[in-house]
Amino acid sequence: MKTRVPLLLSLVFAAGCSDSSVTGPAPLGRVVAVPTVAGAPAATRITVMTRNLYIGADVDLVIGALLTPDPNDDLAALQVAIATLSTTDFPARAAALADEIARMRPHVVGLQEVEDLHIHLGALGLPVDIDQNFLEILLDSLAARGVTTYAVAGQVTNITATLFFGAITLFDHEAILVDADRVAVGPHVIERNFQHNLPLSLTGVDFKRGWVQIDARIAGSPGLAITIANTHLESGSGGLFPDLRREQALELVRSVGPARPAILLGDFNDPPGSPMYDVITGARFTDAWAALQPGVSGFTCCEVADLSNGVATLTSRFDDVFMRGIAGPEGSLIGQITIVGDQSSDRVPGPAYPIWPSDHAGVVASLLVRPAGALAALR
């Protein structure tokens, strides 16, 4: 233990002069200066964000209607969803999401519910024409703010749906964005669906959850590779859902493996203490929110489906950042974590009323990264 103390002090000092403090935004946390240790390797900081973009309507109601034997409720459920989509206006929300990214300038962004949505209902007698590629819209919104360095590092398709005789097509993705000026990706990128999925049988719908996993090297930390994965575990409460999410979490941590520093981002759809949570923390991942904001609720889900509520209705913590082998010894973390998109002032003008950026809040963590030499010394 005695050999670790001066090394840890040098890491804390290095946080004040890391790469991110020069090329990125101001750190989320405080900068603590203490005497450095001669010859100790420099440290850097990594800032990551997880953000569920929200499709814009309660799709479960449409799927539920399609699963019933009564065909008469299908169109009614669809009309409700379309009306909600028109008021939750993703292009308007993308502007707010782009503001968050431009302000926080994370190195890596894990995105969930990244939709490619096409709805043309003229054949059904409804004057509805929607073509929205969420990722393109978000990147265009960033470019409009002068932020052009973010690039897609990986993307997995979860849901493919062709409904109402082709009048609706939907591709649901998870994606990882990186600031290409500060993050090098490779050599491994994994885009994979879980083997354990909801046993859903619906004509025209291929429904599988999955994850994206990359090797990332952060500018200022040569030689240090961090495995970063982003996922959206299955939603739903009770019944088979907790065990299903546990199995999906097992697949995720097995893919990431134990060998190197790692970060898990995502909408995990379960709170602390759940079977899913126990799997991840049992794989020696630290819950960054619990470590850095002990005793603070940190709720991230969920606003009402049409985003019309004036005061946040968040009552669950589903969106998380889990870390292993980052910052201090024995899983301790140095840095800060915050929630974005959870204040009434974060709402933006919508077609009918102010709307939230998403039905979820986002989470941003900025943490010290141990350099490769320090990692070896602490093993």
Beta strands, then each sheet from edge to edge (+ up, - down):
strand 1: 44-52
strand 2: 108-120
strand 3: 129-133
strand 4: 150-163
strand 5: 168-179
strand 6: 183-193
strand 7: 205-207
strand 8: 210-218
strand 9: 225-232
strand 10: 262-267
strand 11: 286-287
strand 12: 319-324
strand 13: 335-340
strand 14: 348-349
strand 15: 354-355
strand 16: 362-369
sheet 1: 3+ 2- 1- 16+ 13-
sheet 2: 3+ 2- 5+ 4- 7+
sheet 3: 6+ 8- 9+ 10+ 12- 11+
sheet 4: 14+ 15-
end
